[in-house]
Amino acid sequence: MILYIAEKPSLARAIAAALPSPQKKEEGCIWLPNGDCVSWCIGHLLEQAEPHQYNPAFKVWNIDHLPIIPTEWQWQEKTNTKKQLGILKKLIKKATHLVHAGDPDREGQLLVDEVLHYTKVPAQKLKSTQRLLINDLTPSAVKKSLSNLRLNSEFSALSRSALGRARADWLFGLNLTRAYTIKGRQAGYQGVLSIGRVQTPVLGLVAARDKEREAFVPKDFYQVWANVQTHQGVEFQAKWLPSESCQPYMDEENRVLSLPLAQNVANRITNKPALVVDANYKQKKQPAPLPYSLSALQIDAAKAFSLSAQQVLDICQTLYERHQMITYPRSDCRYLPTQQHKDAPAIIAALIRSGGEIQQGAESADASKKNKVWNDKQVTAHHAIIPTTQAHKAASLSKTETLVFNLIARQYLMQFYPEYDYLASYIKLEIEGGHFEAKGNTPISLGWKALLPNKAKSQDSDEENQSILPKLKKADTLWCTKGQVQEKITTPPAAFTDATLLAAMTGISRFVTNKDIRAILKETDGLGTEATRASIIELLFKRNFLMRQGKQIHASQTGRAFIDCLPEQLVTPDMTAQWESTLNGISLGEASYQDFMTNLEGNLNQLLNASRDMPTSALQNLPSPKNPFTKRKSSTSKKSTGTRKATNAKSTTSNARRRPKASS
């Protein structure tokens, strides 16, 4: 008997739909006509054991107990899914062959692996266990995946990485939350001061940006522009490039701060000849942007529609599970496997039948076109988020589902359009001994940009680029009709929004202060994972550490005061970014799980010592929590249980929970 273990019921149903009928549905499983069976988890069926299960004394929060570091880690069965775990235990024991069908990411890998190890599957059966990787829930795609099973042991490194992440979150969150909450109580603060391996640096980023904005002092600065005319009467503008002699009147970013200097230059060049000292024109091509990863999609949806990261993730889950119109959404990859290219005609045909705004773009797509996005070396367990052959069902979507689906579909269709073709122009002039430059980009063929809204088609990354510049050559003479001074003012760094905070978490290296750590990070290394970033941001709002002002995200008074109490190592993203890089290395077999845990425990001890040495007075500025943890009426017993749990490890660590409840 073969037992397929899916991550959740919806995936199990998709697997069963691709297997022979007639089928018999029983509680917790689906039997196939040949005696094989499809069953499922319901997210994580197991979680990290509570501290008091290692030692009953740990039920009380006591600074002398810290650090709590298990010598032998234990799982505990989740109360609300015990029944399904019991069904799986019996089926696993009865099965002769197992197929792991968790989601194709590190959490999905661990989710089923932990059940296999917890149920003590014999070594030989474990060794022969196969892995089913499904990125697309349509029957044809599932059948294709079923014919390409791999050995589950090939993904053991991925599982170790997820285990390292779960245990790191447990150790870090539980110990430091207890340490600072106890300190807070000594200072009179009656709430829980939650610390997370990822959430605290994210709060630190927002608090630091708020402080930077508040401390910002605006400065006036000036640009000089020459209005230039050719002999044929064509007009354009060129910007003054101040010489070294102007340095005393400029700031560190080479902005001119002296109005008299700018006015003098403008007056000197008015009604004077201009000499072309350089002119070059290059025809350039810009390839289409890659299809979406989850974070890239969340960023674009936040910019375009003001949707939060959690809203986009929830919509994507619906599009994937209920509508089966997109591939696996929790992907950190923006490439596609080469074999997927042969599905392009069917997907594009489905988009043509969708009847929405995407239809016209799909009709002009060339399905035979193949660009750099199809690259097996860049694809691991999952690939970029793209539409499926069920895309024709677009008319059944809600308004927000349509918005997100159209983004995904448009980004996919761009791969089947020509490159954006444009002329990059650069002209350098000399006027009265001073140098001026003009830059421009002139579209030749829109290519994939034809799919963008009209406003986006004309947007240029450099606001000083002009759409059209005349064709000139070196030594040509022109005439400056007028010099103009443009008054500007420096602006503070923008407050974080959903889009920019996600972008900061995704590419964290630019916020890392330690040069040694920054050097080992890739541009794509980030805080948290594709699956957890949205939940981490939401968690900070729920704990009243973050607040919204329109589209802007700011640290609350409590969040600011808390960050001010903490050592720099907890507040900056350096340490966590390095951990994420190491966890990624573990998943690729390039780093050691044991070394990661050993280093983490040593670091944890240092941080706990810092919390012990912190004077109680440092926490006296914390405002009283809005919802202090007090006893509740029996009529809300369910909520009371949750409140009590908020004072133990379960509320402050990930416990390896799935979808995505990690308090990283």
C-alpha positions as CSV (number, residue, x, y, z in Angstrom):
1,M,0.0,0.0,0.0
2,I,1.3,3.5,-1.0
3,L,0.3,6.3,1.4
4,Y,0.5,9.8,0.0
5,I,0.8,12.4,2.9
6,A,-0.3,15.9,1.7
7,E,0.3,19.1,3.6
8,K,-3.4,20.0,3.8
9,P,-6.7,18.6,2.7
10,S,-6.9,20.8,-0.5
11,L,-3.6,19.4,-1.7
12,A,-4.8,15.9,-0.9
13,R,-7.9,16.3,-2.9
14,A,-5.9,17.6,-5.9
15,I,-3.6,14.5,-5.7
16,A,-6.6,12.2,-5.4
17,A,-8.2,13.9,-8.5
18,A,-5.2,12.9,-10.6
19,L,-5.3,9.3,-9.5
20,P,-7.7,6.4,-10.6
21,S,-11.3,6.2,-9.6
22,P,-13.7,5.1,-8.1
23,Q,-12.4,6.4,-4.7
24,K,-13.8,5.9,-1.2
25,K,-13.7,8.8,1.2
26,E,-13.3,8.1,4.9
27,E,-12.6,10.3,7.8
28,G,-9.1,11.8,7.3
29,C,-8.2,10.0,4.1
30,I,-9.3,9.0,0.6
31,W,-8.9,5.3,-0.5
32,L,-8.0,4.5,-4.1
33,P,-9.4,1.4,-6.0
34,N,-6.0,-0.4,-5.9
35,G,-5.8,-0.1,-2.1
36,D,-3.4,2.9,-2.0
37,C,-4.4,5.9,0.2
38,V,-4.2,9.7,0.2
39,S,-4.2,11.4,3.6
40,W,-3.1,14.8,4.9
41,C,-1.8,17.0,7.7
42,I,-3.6,20.1,8.6
43,G,-0.6,22.4,8.6
44,H,1.8,21.4,11.4
45,L,0.3,18.5,13.5
46,L,3.2,18.9,15.9
47,E,4.8,21.8,17.7
48,Q,7.8,22.5,19.9
49,A,7.2,21.2,23.4
50,E,6.5,23.8,26.1
51,P,9.3,24.7,28.6
52,H,7.4,23.1,31.5
53,Q,7.4,19.7,29.6
54,Y,11.2,19.7,30.0
55,N,11.0,20.8,33.6
56,P,7.8,21.6,35.6
57,A,9.6,24.5,37.3
58,F,9.7,26.4,34.0
59,K,6.0,27.1,34.1
60,V,6.9,30.1,36.3
61,W,8.8,32.8,34.6
62,N,12.0,33.2,36.6
63,I,15.2,34.9,35.5
64,D,17.3,32.3,37.2
65,H,16.0,29.6,34.9
66,L,17.4,31.3,31.8
67,P,18.7,30.2,29.3
68,I,16.2,27.3,28.8
69,I,18.0,25.1,26.2
70,P,16.7,21.6,25.7
71,T,19.3,18.9,25.7
72,E,16.9,16.6,23.8
73,W,14.3,18.4,21.8
74,Q,10.7,17.2,22.0
75,W,7.6,17.6,19.9
76,Q,4.1,17.8,21.3
77,E,0.9,17.0,19.5
78,K,-1.3,20.0,18.7
79,T,-4.6,19.8,20.6
80,N,-6.9,20.7,17.8
81,T,-5.4,18.3,15.2
82,K,-4.7,15.2,17.4
83,K,-7.5,13.2,15.7
84,Q,-5.9,13.6,12.3
85,L,-2.5,12.7,13.6
86,G,-4.0,9.6,15.1
87,I,-5.4,8.6,11.7
88,L,-2.0,9.3,10.1
89,K,-0.2,7.1,12.7
90,K,-2.4,4.1,11.8
91,L,-2.0,4.7,8.0
92,I,1.7,5.1,8.2
93,K,2.1,1.9,10.2
94,K,-0.1,0.0,7.6
95,A,1.6,1.5,4.5
96,T,4.5,-0.4,2.8
97,H,5.6,2.7,0.9
98,L,5.3,6.5,1.8
99,V,5.1,9.5,-0.4
100,H,5.9,12.9,1.2
101,A,3.6,15.6,-0.4
102,G,4.4,18.6,1.7
103,D,4.5,22.1,0.0
104,P,7.7,22.6,-2.0
105,D,9.6,24.8,0.5
106,R,11.6,24.2,3.7
107,E,8.5,24.5,6.0
108,G,6.6,22.1,3.8
109,Q,9.5,19.7,3.9
110,L,9.7,19.7,7.7
111,L,6.0,19.6,8.2
112,V,5.7,16.0,6.9
113,D,9.2,14.9,7.9
114,E,8.5,15.7,11.6
115,V,5.4,13.4,11.4
116,L,7.5,10.6,9.9
117,H,10.1,10.9,12.6
118,Y,7.6,11.4,15.4
119,T,5.8,8.2,14.4
120,K,9.1,6.3,14.4
121,V,8.9,5.1,10.8
122,P,11.4,2.2,10.4
123,A,14.8,3.1,8.9
124,Q,14.2,1.1,5.7
125,K,10.8,2.5,5.0
126,L,12.1,6.0,5.7
127,K,15.0,5.4,3.3
128,S,12.6,4.4,0.5
129,T,10.2,7.3,1.1
130,Q,9.6,9.4,-2.0
131,R,9.0,13.1,-2.5
132,L,6.1,14.5,-4.5
133,L,6.7,18.2,-5.5
134,I,3.6,20.0,-6.7
135,N,3.6,23.7,-7.8
136,D,0.3,23.6,-9.7
137,L,-2.9,22.0,-8.5
138,T,-4.5,21.5,-11.9
139,P,-5.0,17.7,-12.6
140,S,-2.7,17.6,-15.6
141,A,0.1,19.3,-13.6
142,V,-0.4,16.9,-10.6
143,K,-0.3,13.9,-12.9
144,K,3.0,15.2,-14.3
145,S,4.4,15.6,-10.8
146,L,3.2,12.1,-9.9
147,S,5.3,10.7,-12.7
148,N,8.4,12.5,-11.5
149,L,8.8,11.3,-7.9
150,R,12.2,11.8,-6.2
151,L,13.7,10.3,-3.1
152,N,12.7,12.2,0.0
153,S,16.3,11.9,1.4
154,E,17.4,14.3,-1.4
155,F,15.7,17.0,0.6
156,S,17.0,16.3,4.1
157,A,19.1,19.5,4.1
158,L,16.0,21.5,3.4
159,S,14.4,19.9,6.4
160,R,17.4,20.6,8.6
161,S,17.2,24.2,7.6
162,A,13.6,24.5,8.6
163,L,14.3,22.7,11.9
164,G,17.1,25.1,12.6
165,R,14.8,28.0,12.0
166,A,12.1,26.6,14.2
167,R,14.5,25.9,17.1
168,A,16.3,29.2,16.7
169,D,13.0,31.0,17.0
170,W,12.0,29.0,20.0
171,L,15.3,29.6,21.9
172,F,15.6,33.3,20.9
173,G,11.9,34.3,21.4
174,L,11.2,32.3,24.6
175,N,14.4,33.2,26.5
176,L,14.7,36.8,25.6
177,T,10.9,37.5,25.9
178,R,11.0,36.0,29.4
179,A,14.1,38.0,30.3
180,Y,12.8,41.4,29.2
181,T,9.2,40.8,30.4
182,I,10.5,40.0,33.9
183,K,12.7,43.2,33.8
184,G,9.6,45.1,32.6
185,R,7.6,43.9,35.6
186,Q,10.3,45.0,37.9
187,A,10.0,48.4,36.4
188,G,6.2,48.4,36.7
189,Y,5.2,47.4,33.1
190,Q,2.6,44.7,33.2
191,G,2.5,43.6,29.6
192,V,4.6,41.0,27.7
193,L,7.7,42.4,26.1
194,S,7.9,40.1,23.1
195,I,11.2,39.7,21.3
196,G,11.6,37.7,18.1
197,R,14.5,36.9,15.9
198,V,13.0,38.7,13.0
199,Q,10.2,40.8,14.4
200,T,12.5,42.9,16.7
201,P,14.9,44.0,13.9
202,V,11.9,44.8,11.7
203,L,10.6,47.0,14.5
204,G,14.1,48.4,14.8
205,L,14.1,49.4,11.1
206,V,10.9,51.3,11.4
207,A,11.8,53.0,14.7
208,A,15.2,54.0,13.2
209,R,13.5,55.5,10.1
210,D,11.1,57.4,12.3
211,K,14.0,58.9,14.3
212,E,15.9,59.8,11.2
213,R,12.8,61.6,9.8
214,E,12.3,63.5,13.0
215,A,16.0,64.6,13.2
216,F,16.1,65.6,9.6
217,V,16.8,69.3,9.0
218,P,15.8,70.4,5.4
219,K,18.2,72.4,3.4
220,D,17.6,74.6,0.3
221,F,19.7,73.7,-2.7
222,Y,19.9,75.0,-6.3
223,Q,20.2,73.6,-9.8
224,V,21.0,75.6,-12.9
225,W,19.5,74.6,-16.2
226,A,20.4,75.9,-19.6
227,N,17.6,76.3,-22.1
228,V,19.4,75.4,-25.4
229,Q,18.4,75.8,-29.0
230,T,19.8,74.2,-32.2
231,H,20.1,76.0,-35.5
232,Q,17.0,74.1,-36.6
233,G,15.0,75.6,-33.7
234,V,14.9,72.3,-31.6
235,E,14.9,73.1,-27.9
236,F,16.1,71.1,-24.9
237,Q,17.5,71.6,-21.4
238,A,21.0,70.8,-20.0
239,K,21.9,70.7,-16.3
240,W,24.9,72.4,-14.8
241,L,27.7,70.3,-13.5
242,P,29.5,72.3,-10.8
243,S,33.3,72.3,-11.0
244,E,35.7,71.5,-8.1
245,S,36.1,75.2,-7.4
246,C,32.5,75.2,-6.3
247,Q,33.1,72.6,-3.6
248,P,33.0,75.2,-0.7
249,Y,29.4,76.0,-1.6
250,M,28.3,72.4,-1.9
251,D,27.2,69.6,0.5
252,E,28.5,66.0,0.6
253,E,26.1,65.0,-2.1
254,N,27.4,67.7,-4.5
255,R,24.3,69.9,-4.2
256,V,24.9,73.6,-4.5
257,L,23.7,75.4,-1.4
258,S,24.5,79.0,-2.5
259,L,21.8,80.9,-4.3
260,P,24.1,83.8,-5.4
261,L,26.4,81.3,-7.0
262,A,23.6,79.6,-8.9
263,Q,22.1,82.9,-10.0
264,N,25.5,84.1,-11.2
265,V,25.9,81.0,-13.3
266,A,22.4,81.4,-14.8
267,N,23.0,85.0,-15.7
268,R,26.4,84.3,-17.2
269,I,25.1,81.7,-19.6
270,T,22.0,83.6,-20.8
271,N,22.2,84.5,-24.5
272,K,25.6,82.8,-24.9
273,P,26.9,80.2,-27.4
274,A,27.1,76.6,-26.4
275,L,29.6,74.1,-27.7
276,V,29.0,70.3,-27.9
277,V,32.0,68.6,-26.3
278,D,30.4,65.1,-26.3
279,A,27.4,63.5,-27.9
280,N,26.7,59.8,-28.0
281,Y,23.6,57.8,-28.9
282,K,23.2,54.1,-28.1
283,Q,20.3,51.9,-29.0
284,K,19.6,49.7,-26.0
285,K,17.3,46.9,-25.2
286,Q,15.7,46.1,-21.8
287,P,14.5,42.6,-21.1
288,A,11.1,41.9,-19.5
289,P,11.1,41.8,-15.7
290,L,11.1,38.3,-14.3
291,P,7.8,36.6,-13.2
292,Y,6.9,37.1,-9.5
293,S,8.2,35.6,-6.3
294,L,5.8,36.2,-3.4
295,S,7.7,39.2,-2.0
296,A,8.1,40.8,-5.4
297,L,4.3,40.4,-6.0
298,Q,3.5,41.8,-2.5
299,I,5.7,44.8,-3.2
300,D,4.0,45.6,-6.5
301,A,0.5,45.0,-5.2
302,A,1.2,47.3,-2.3
303,K,2.4,50.0,-4.7
304,A,-0.4,49.6,-7.2
305,F,-3.4,48.8,-4.9
306,S,-2.3,49.6,-1.3
307,L,-2.8,45.9,-0.4
308,S,-1.0,44.7,2.7
309,A,1.4,41.8,2.5
310,Q,-1.0,39.6,4.4
311,Q,-3.9,40.5,2.1
312,V,-1.8,39.5,-1.0
313,L,-0.7,36.2,0.6
314,D,-4.3,35.4,1.5
315,I,-5.5,36.2,-2.0
316,C,-2.7,34.1,-3.5
317,Q,-3.6,31.1,-1.3
318,T,-7.2,31.4,-2.6
319,L,-6.1,31.7,-6.2
320,Y,-3.9,28.6,-5.7
321,E,-6.1,26.3,-3.6
322,R,-9.7,27.2,-4.4
323,H,-9.5,28.5,-7.9
324,Q,-6.3,26.6,-9.0
325,M,-5.5,29.6,-11.3
326,I,-1.9,30.2,-10.1
327,T,1.0,28.0,-9.2
328,Y,2.4,27.6,-5.7
329,P,2.5,31.1,-4.2
330,R,5.0,31.0,-1.3
331,S,7.9,31.0,-3.7
332,D,11.2,32.9,-3.3
333,C,12.1,32.1,-6.9
334,R,11.6,34.2,-10.0
335,Y,12.7,31.6,-12.7
336,L,10.9,28.8,-14.4
337,P,12.1,25.2,-15.3
338,T,12.8,24.7,-19.0
339,Q,10.3,21.9,-19.3
340,Q,7.6,24.4,-18.2
341,H,8.0,26.3,-21.5
342,K,5.9,23.7,-23.4
343,D,2.9,24.6,-21.2
344,A,3.0,28.2,-22.4
345,P,0.6,27.8,-25.4
346,A,-2.1,26.3,-23.2
347,I,-1.7,28.9,-20.4
348,I,-1.7,31.8,-22.9
349,A,-4.8,30.2,-24.6
350,A,-6.5,30.1,-21.2
351,L,-5.6,33.8,-20.6
352,I,-7.1,34.7,-24.0
353,R,-10.4,33.0,-22.9
354,S,-10.4,34.8,-19.6
355,G,-12.3,37.7,-21.1
356,G,-10.7,40.3,-18.8
357,E,-8.2,43.1,-19.4
358,I,-5.5,40.5,-19.8
359,Q,-7.2,39.0,-22.9
360,Q,-5.8,41.5,-25.4
361,G,-2.3,41.2,-24.0
362,A,-2.5,37.4,-24.3
363,E,-3.6,37.6,-27.9
364,S,-0.4,39.4,-28.9
365,A,1.9,37.1,-26.9
366,D,4.3,34.9,-28.9
367,A,4.3,31.5,-27.1
368,S,7.3,30.3,-29.0
369,K,9.5,33.1,-27.5
370,K,12.0,31.8,-24.9
371,N,14.2,34.1,-22.7
372,K,16.4,33.9,-19.7
373,V,13.5,33.1,-17.3
374,W,13.6,29.4,-18.3
375,N,16.7,28.4,-16.3
376,D,16.8,25.1,-14.4
377,K,19.9,26.2,-12.5
378,Q,18.0,29.0,-10.8
379,V,15.0,26.7,-9.9
380,T,15.0,24.6,-6.7
381,A,11.9,23.0,-5.2
382,H,9.6,25.7,-6.5
383,H,9.5,28.2,-9.3
384,A,8.1,31.6,-10.0
385,I,4.4,32.3,-9.5
386,I,2.5,32.1,-12.9
387,P,-1.0,31.4,-14.1
388,T,-2.2,27.9,-14.8
389,T,-4.4,26.5,-17.5
390,Q,-7.4,27.3,-15.3
391,A,-6.8,31.0,-16.0
392,H,-10.0,31.1,-18.2
393,K,-12.0,31.2,-14.9
394,A,-11.0,34.8,-14.2
395,A,-14.6,36.1,-14.5
396,S,-15.4,34.2,-11.2
397,L,-12.9,36.2,-9.1
398,S,-13.6,38.9,-6.7
399,K,-12.4,42.5,-7.3
400,T,-9.2,42.1,-5.2
401,E,-8.5,38.6,-6.5
402,T,-8.8,40.0,-10.1
403,L,-6.3,42.8,-9.3
404,V,-3.7,40.3,-7.9
405,F,-4.3,37.7,-10.6
406,N,-3.9,40.3,-13.4
407,L,-0.5,41.3,-12.0
408,I,0.6,37.7,-12.0
409,A,-0.7,37.1,-15.5
410,R,0.7,40.3,-16.9
411,Q,4.2,39.6,-15.5
412,Y,4.0,36.1,-17.1
413,L,2.9,37.4,-20.5
414,M,5.8,39.9,-20.6
415,Q,8.1,36.9,-21.1
416,F,6.5,36.4,-24.5
417,Y,6.9,39.9,-25.8
418,P,10.0,41.5,-27.4
419,E,12.5,43.5,-25.4
420,Y,11.8,47.2,-24.8
421,D,13.9,49.0,-27.4
422,Y,15.0,52.6,-26.9
423,L,17.7,55.2,-27.8
424,A,19.8,56.4,-24.9
425,S,21.1,59.9,-25.6
426,Y,23.8,61.9,-23.8
427,I,24.9,65.4,-24.7
428,K,27.6,67.4,-22.8
429,L,28.0,71.1,-23.5
430,E,30.4,73.9,-22.6
431,I,28.9,77.3,-22.0
432,E,31.0,80.2,-20.7
433,G,33.6,77.7,-19.4
434,G,31.0,75.7,-17.4
435,H,29.9,72.2,-18.2
436,F,26.3,71.1,-18.7
437,E,24.7,67.7,-19.6
438,A,21.5,66.4,-21.0
439,K,20.3,62.8,-20.9
440,G,17.3,61.3,-22.7
441,N,15.7,58.0,-23.5
442,T,13.6,57.8,-26.7
443,P,11.4,54.8,-27.1
444,I,11.8,52.9,-30.4
445,S,9.6,49.9,-29.7
446,L,7.7,49.4,-26.5
447,G,7.9,45.6,-26.5
448,W,6.8,44.2,-23.1
449,K,6.1,47.7,-21.9
450,A,3.0,47.7,-24.1
451,L,1.4,45.6,-21.4
452,L,1.9,48.3,-18.7
453,P,-0.8,51.0,-17.9
454,N,-0.2,54.2,-19.9
455,K,1.2,56.1,-16.9
456,A,3.8,53.3,-16.2
457,K,4.9,53.2,-19.9
458,S,6.3,56.7,-19.7
459,Q,7.9,56.5,-16.3
460,D,11.6,56.7,-16.2
461,S,13.8,55.8,-13.3
462,D,15.7,59.1,-13.7
463,E,13.4,62.1,-13.5
464,E,16.0,64.2,-15.3
465,N,15.8,62.1,-18.5
466,Q,14.1,63.8,-21.4
467,S,12.1,61.8,-23.8
468,I,13.6,63.3,-27.0
469,L,17.0,64.9,-27.6
470,P,18.3,66.2,-30.9
471,K,20.9,64.3,-32.9
472,L,24.2,66.3,-32.5
473,K,27.9,65.7,-32.9
474,K,31.0,66.9,-31.2
475,A,32.0,70.5,-32.0
476,D,28.4,71.5,-33.0
477,T,27.5,75.0,-31.9
478,L,24.2,75.8,-30.2
479,W,22.7,78.8,-28.4
480,C,21.7,79.1,-24.8
481,T,18.6,81.3,-24.8
482,K,18.3,81.4,-21.0
483,G,19.8,80.2,-17.8
484,Q,17.3,79.2,-15.1
485,V,17.8,78.5,-11.4
486,Q,15.6,75.8,-10.0
487,E,15.1,76.0,-6.2
488,K,14.8,72.7,-4.4
489,I,14.7,71.5,-0.8
490,T,16.1,68.3,0.6
491,T,13.5,65.9,1.8
492,P,13.7,63.4,4.7
493,P,13.8,59.7,3.9
494,A,10.3,58.4,3.2
495,A,8.4,56.7,5.9
496,F,8.0,53.0,5.5
497,T,5.0,51.7,3.6
498,D,3.9,48.1,3.1
499,A,5.8,48.0,-0.2
500,T,9.0,49.6,1.1
501,L,9.1,47.6,4.4
502,L,8.7,44.4,2.5
503,A,11.5,45.5,0.1
504,A,13.7,46.3,3.1
505,M,13.1,42.8,4.6
506,T,13.7,41.1,1.2
507,G,17.0,42.9,0.5
508,I,18.3,43.5,4.0
509,S,22.0,43.9,3.1
510,R,21.7,47.7,2.6
511,F,20.5,48.1,6.2
512,V,23.2,46.0,7.7
513,T,25.8,48.1,9.5
514,N,28.5,45.5,10.0
515,K,30.7,45.5,6.9
516,D,31.9,41.9,7.5
517,I,28.3,40.6,7.7
518,R,27.3,42.7,4.7
519,A,30.1,41.2,2.7
520,I,28.8,37.6,3.1
521,L,25.2,38.5,2.3
522,K,23.7,38.2,-1.2
523,E,21.5,41.0,-2.5
524,T,18.5,38.7,-2.1
525,D,19.2,37.7,1.5
526,G,16.5,38.9,3.8
527,L,14.7,38.9,7.1
528,G,12.2,36.1,7.4
529,T,11.0,34.0,4.5
530,E,8.5,34.5,1.7
531,A,5.9,32.7,3.9
532,T,6.5,34.5,7.2
533,R,7.2,38.2,6.3
534,A,3.6,39.1,6.0
535,S,2.7,37.5,9.4
536,I,5.7,39.2,11.1
537,I,4.5,42.6,10.0
538,E,0.9,41.8,11.1
539,L,2.2,40.5,14.4
540,L,3.9,43.9,15.2
541,F,0.6,45.7,14.5
542,K,-1.3,43.2,16.7
543,R,1.1,43.8,19.6
544,N,0.8,47.6,19.2
545,F,4.4,48.0,18.3
546,L,3.6,49.4,14.9
547,M,0.8,51.7,13.7
548,R,-0.5,53.1,10.4
549,Q,-1.0,56.7,9.3
550,G,-2.6,56.4,5.9
551,K,-0.2,54.4,3.8
552,Q,2.7,55.1,6.2
553,I,3.9,52.6,8.8
554,H,5.4,54.0,12.0
555,A,6.6,52.6,15.4
556,S,4.1,53.2,18.1
557,Q,5.1,55.0,21.4
558,T,5.4,51.5,23.0
559,G,7.5,50.2,20.1
560,R,9.8,53.2,20.2
561,A,10.3,53.0,23.9
562,F,10.9,49.3,23.8
563,I,13.5,49.6,21.0
564,D,15.3,52.3,23.0
565,C,15.8,49.8,25.9
566,L,17.3,47.0,23.8
567,P,21.0,46.4,22.9
568,E,22.0,47.3,19.3
569,Q,22.5,43.6,18.4
570,L,18.7,42.9,18.9
571,V,17.6,46.1,17.1
572,T,19.7,46.0,14.0
573,P,19.2,43.4,11.3
574,D,22.9,42.3,11.2
575,M,22.7,39.2,13.4
576,T,19.4,37.9,12.0
577,A,20.4,38.6,8.4
578,Q,23.5,36.5,9.0
579,W,21.4,33.7,10.5
580,E,19.0,33.7,7.5
581,S,22.1,33.5,5.2
582,T,23.4,30.5,7.2
583,L,19.9,28.8,7.2
584,N,19.9,29.1,3.4
585,G,23.4,27.6,3.4
586,I,22.1,24.7,5.4
587,S,19.2,24.1,3.0
588,L,21.8,23.9,0.1
589,G,24.1,21.6,2.1
590,E,26.8,24.4,2.3
591,A,26.6,25.1,6.1
592,S,26.3,22.9,9.2
593,Y,23.2,22.7,11.3
594,Q,25.2,21.9,14.4
595,D,27.5,24.9,14.0
596,F,24.5,27.1,13.5
597,M,22.9,26.0,16.8
598,T,26.2,26.1,18.8
599,N,26.9,29.7,17.6
600,L,23.3,30.7,18.4
601,E,23.4,29.3,21.9
602,G,26.6,31.2,22.6
603,N,25.1,34.4,21.3
604,L,21.9,33.8,23.3
605,N,23.9,33.7,26.5
606,Q,25.6,37.0,25.7
607,L,22.3,38.6,25.1
608,L,20.8,37.3,28.3
609,N,23.7,38.6,30.3
610,A,23.1,42.0,28.7
611,S,19.5,41.9,29.8
612,R,20.4,41.0,33.4
613,D,22.9,43.9,33.5
614,M,20.4,46.4,32.2
615,P,19.2,48.8,34.9
616,T,15.4,48.6,35.6
617,S,15.2,52.4,35.1
618,A,15.8,51.8,31.4
619,L,12.3,50.3,31.1
620,Q,10.5,53.0,33.2
621,N,9.6,55.0,30.1
622,L,7.4,52.2,28.6
623,P,3.8,53.3,28.4
624,S,1.2,51.1,30.1
625,P,-0.1,48.4,27.7
626,K,-3.6,48.9,26.3
627,N,-4.6,45.4,27.3
628,P,-2.8,44.4,30.4
629,F,-2.9,40.7,31.1
630,T,-5.6,40.3,33.7
631,K,-8.2,37.6,34.4
632,R,-11.1,37.4,32.1
633,K,-14.7,36.3,32.6
634,S,-15.5,32.6,32.2
635,S,-17.8,33.4,29.3
636,T,-14.6,34.1,27.3
637,S,-12.8,31.0,28.5
638,K,-11.4,30.2,25.0
639,K,-9.9,33.7,24.8
640,S,-8.6,33.4,28.4
641,T,-6.7,30.3,27.4
642,G,-5.1,32.2,24.6
643,T,-4.3,35.1,27.0
644,R,-2.6,32.8,29.5
645,K,-0.6,31.3,26.7
646,A,0.6,34.7,25.7
647,T,2.7,34.7,28.8
648,N,4.4,31.4,27.9
649,A,6.7,30.4,25.1
650,K,3.9,29.6,22.7
651,S,3.1,33.3,22.1
652,T,6.7,34.3,21.6
653,T,8.3,31.7,19.4
654,S,7.4,30.1,16.1
655,N,7.0,26.6,17.4
656,A,7.5,25.6,13.8
657,R,3.9,26.5,13.1
658,R,2.7,26.5,9.6
659,R,0.7,29.1,7.5
660,P,2.5,31.4,8.8
661,K,2.0,31.9,12.5
662,A,5.7,32.1,13.4
663,S,6.6,34.9,15.8
664,S,10.1,35.1,14.5
